[in-house]
Amino acid sequence: MNSNAILLGFIQGFTEFLPVSSSGHLALAKIFLGMEMPPLNYDLVLHVSTVLATLIFFAPDIAVLLIEWSSGFSNAQRRRSAGWSIGWAVIAGTVITAAIGLALKNFAEEASMNSIMVGAGLVVTGVVLLISRKMGNGCGHVAFTDGLYVGIAQGLAVFPGVSRSGMTIMAGLAAGLSKEAAFRFSFLLSIPAILGAALVQALEIGGWREFVSSLPSGWFLGALCAFASGLFSLFVLKKLVITSKWWLFGVYCLAAGVAAIGVTCLGAW
């Protein structure tokens, strides 16, 4: 059994949702520690596991919103429901995310090999999270335009070191959403984004036989760890967002980013 596969599953699940940038941490681990990154197919398995955690966490919300959105096509009254507006906001945000993400994909991949660039991304995340201390709790409901704003934030988060959850929740708060609404919409929008990225990876992998045969030993336990740690981190983040204490992650990201840049510039590693 490959213990690294299990460890990577835990790290992926835990940092995927907390506002600390899982991509930034994995990039720095590869640069400074020579840590072997998971093969593309195992990375796909871990992403699907975290999406499953999101689906279970938000299952009641997703069921209600889907019913309200789909029924809006035949019932004019339903078009005034939250599900109708959130559904179109998710679609709008997903389109914007895909456009920005695909445009920045090659640049982001190159940046992930540069510790100064990754460190800069973490500094940006830290500053954004610290700003959240100054933001009040809005009362607005998710509208179509909110999907555009949050979708832009999610697209920019393809840059290593920039936290997807941190950027999208902050964008929602800046748009006037309540803390709970911003938290929920951030992760509803993450589902098609992560699944879409996983689909792109799957197309690059090839056939099913090649996919399964090259998975590392212990991959199932690694996927289980990603699912469990992802579900746990969702509960933790929701509590921290609602209590306005998630800015503490900003202190950590700022320190990690400055350390990465400093170590690189001083040639101490």
C-alpha positions in Angstrom: 0.0 0.0 0.0 1.3 3.4 -0.9 1.2 5.6 2.2 1.9 8.6 0.0 -1.4 8.1 -1.8 -3.3 8.2 1.4 -1.4 11.3 2.7 -2.0 13.1 -0.6 -5.7 12.2 -0.4 -5.9 13.7 3.1 -4.0 16.9 2.1 -6.1 17.3 -1.1 -9.4 16.9 0.7 -8.5 19.2 3.6 -6.9 22.0 1.7 -9.3 21.8 -1.3 -12.0 23.7 0.6 -10.2 25.7 3.3 -9.0 29.1 1.9 -5.3 28.2 1.9 -4.9 27.1 -1.8 -4.3 23.4 -2.2 -2.6 24.0 -5.6 -0.2 26.5 -3.9 0.7 24.0 -1.2 1.2 21.1 -3.6 3.3 23.3 -5.9 5.6 24.5 -3.0 5.9 20.9 -1.8 7.1 19.8 -5.2 9.5 22.7 -5.5 11.1 22.7 -2.0 10.7 19.2 -0.9 10.9 17.3 -4.1 7.6 15.7 -3.3 6.3 13.5 -6.0 3.0 14.7 -7.3 0.2 12.3 -7.9 -0.2 11.1 -11.5 -3.0 12.8 -13.5 -5.4 10.0 -13.1 -5.0 9.8 -9.3 -5.4 13.6 -9.1 -8.7 13.1 -11.0 -9.9 10.5 -8.5 -9.1 12.9 -5.6 -11.0 15.7 -7.2 -14.1 13.6 -7.8 -13.9 12.5 -4.2 -14.0 16.1 -3.0 -16.9 16.9 -5.3 -18.8 13.9 -3.8 -18.2 15.5 -0.3 -19.6 18.8 -1.6 -22.7 17.0 -3.1 -23.4 15.3 0.2 -22.9 18.4 2.3 -25.2 20.5 0.2 -27.6 17.6 -0.9 -30.8 19.2 0.7 -30.0 22.6 -0.9 -29.2 21.1 -4.3 -32.4 19.0 -4.4 -34.6 22.0 -3.6 -32.8 24.4 -5.9 -32.9 21.9 -8.8 -36.6 21.4 -8.4 -37.3 25.2 -8.2 -35.0 25.9 -11.2 -36.4 23.1 -13.5 -40.0 23.9 -12.6 -39.4 27.5 -13.5 -39.5 26.6 -17.2 -43.1 25.6 -17.0 -44.3 27.7 -14.0 -44.0 31.5 -14.1 -44.5 31.7 -10.3 -41.4 29.5 -9.8 -39.3 32.0 -11.6 -39.5 34.2 -8.5 -37.9 31.4 -6.4 -34.3 31.3 -5.1 -33.7 28.2 -7.1 -34.4 30.0 -10.4 -32.0 32.9 -9.8 -29.3 30.7 -8.3 -29.5 28.2 -11.1 -28.9 30.9 -13.7 -26.2 32.4 -11.6 -24.4 29.1 -11.4 -24.6 28.7 -15.2 -23.3 32.3 -15.7 -20.5 31.8 -13.2 -19.5 28.5 -14.7 -19.2 30.0 -18.2 -17.1 32.9 -17.0 -14.9 30.5 -14.9 -14.3 28.2 -17.9 -13.4 31.1 -20.2 -10.9 32.6 -17.7 -9.5 29.3 -16.6 -8.8 28.0 -20.1 -7.2 31.3 -21.0 -4.9 31.3 -18.0 -4.3 27.5 -17.9 -0.8 27.5 -19.6 0.4 30.5 -17.6 -0.9 29.0 -14.4 1.0 25.8 -15.1 4.2 27.6 -15.7 3.7 29.8 -12.6 3.2 26.6 -10.5 6.9 25.8 -11.1 8.1 29.2 -9.8 8.1 29.5 -6.0 8.1 33.3 -6.1 4.9 33.3 -8.2 3.2 30.8 -6.0 4.3 32.8 -2.9 2.9 35.9 -4.5 -0.4 34.1 -5.0 -0.5 33.1 -1.3 0.2 36.7 -0.3 -2.7 37.9 -2.5 -4.9 35.3 -0.7 -3.7 36.4 2.7 -4.5 40.1 2.0 -7.9 39.3 0.6 -8.8 37.2 3.6 -7.6 39.9 6.0 -9.7 42.4 4.3 -12.8 40.3 5.2 -12.5 41.5 8.8 -13.6 44.9 7.5 -16.6 43.6 5.6 -20.1 43.4 7.2 -22.7 40.8 6.7 -24.9 41.5 3.7 -28.5 40.5 3.2 -28.8 40.2 -0.5 -30.0 37.1 -2.4 -28.0 35.5 -5.1 -28.8 37.1 -8.5 -27.6 36.5 -12.0 -25.0 39.3 -11.8 -23.6 37.7 -8.6 -22.8 34.6 -10.7 -20.7 36.8 -13.0 -18.7 38.4 -10.1 -18.1 35.2 -8.3 -17.3 33.4 -11.6 -14.6 35.9 -12.3 -13.1 35.4 -8.9 -13.2 31.6 -9.4 -11.6 31.8 -12.8 -8.7 33.9 -11.4 -8.2 31.3 -8.7 -6.6 29.0 -11.2 -3.4 30.8 -10.4 -1.4 28.7 -7.9 -1.5 30.1 -4.4 -4.8 31.9 -5.0 -7.5 30.2 -2.9 -10.7 29.4 -4.9 -12.9 29.3 -1.8 -11.3 32.5 -0.3 -11.7 34.5 -3.6 -15.3 33.3 -4.3 -16.7 33.8 -0.8 -15.1 37.3 -0.6 -16.6 38.1 -4.0 -20.0 37.1 -2.8 -19.6 39.2 0.3 -18.5 42.2 -1.7 -21.6 41.7 -3.9 -23.7 42.1 -0.8 -24.6 38.5 -0.1 -25.0 37.2 3.5 -22.2 35.1 4.9 -24.3 31.9 4.6 -25.4 32.8 1.1 -21.8 33.5 0.0 -20.6 30.3 1.5 -23.3 28.2 -0.1 -23.0 29.8 -3.5 -19.2 29.5 -3.5 -19.4 25.8 -3.2 -22.4 25.3 -5.4 -20.4 27.0 -8.1 -17.4 24.8 -7.4 -19.2 21.6 -8.4 -19.4 22.2 -12.1 -16.0 23.9 -12.1 -14.2 20.9 -10.4 -16.2 18.4 -12.5 -15.3 20.3 -15.7 -11.6 20.3 -14.8 -11.8 16.6 -14.0 -13.4 16.0 -17.4 -10.6 17.8 -19.2 -8.1 15.7 -17.3 -10.0 12.5 -18.1 -9.9 13.3 -21.8 -6.1 13.7 -21.5 -5.6 10.4 -19.8 -7.0 8.0 -22.5 -8.7 4.7 -22.1 -10.3 3.1 -19.0 -7.7 0.3 -18.8 -4.8 2.7 -18.8 -6.6 4.8 -16.2 -7.1 2.0 -13.7 -3.8 0.2 -14.3 -1.7 3.3 -13.5 -3.5 4.2 -10.2 -1.1 4.0 -7.2 -1.6 1.3 -4.7 -3.8 2.5 -1.9 -5.7 4.8 -4.2 -9.1 3.8 -2.8 -8.1 4.7 0.8 -6.6 7.9 -0.5 -9.9 8.7 -2.2 -11.8 7.9 1.0 -9.4 10.2 3.0 -10.0 13.0 0.5 -13.8 12.6 0.8 -13.7 12.5 4.6 -11.3 15.3 5.1 -13.1 17.4 2.5 -16.4 16.9 4.3 -14.8 17.8 7.6 -13.2 21.0 6.2 -16.6 22.1 4.8 -18.1 22.0 8.3 -15.1 23.9 9.7 -15.1 26.6 7.0 -18.8 27.2 7.3 -18.5 27.8 11.0 -15.5 30.1 10.6 -17.2 32.1 7.8 -20.4 32.6 9.8 -18.4 33.6 12.9 -16.2 35.9 10.9 -13.0 34.1 12.0 -11.8 32.8 8.7 -9.5 35.8 8.3 -7.1 33.8 10.5 -6.3 31.7 7.4 -5.2 35.0 5.9 -2.5 35.4 8.5 -1.2 31.9 7.7 -1.3 32.5 3.9 0.4 35.8 4.2 3.2 34.3 6.3 3.6 31.2 4.0 3.7 33.4 0.9 6.3 35.8 2.3 8.4 32.8 3.6 8.3 31.2 0.2 9.4 34.4 -1.6 12.0 35.1 1.1 13.6 31.7 1.0 13.7 31.7 -2.8 15.3 35.2 -3.0 17.9 34.4 -0.3 18.7 31.1 -1.9 18.3 29.5 1.6 16.7 26.3 0.1 
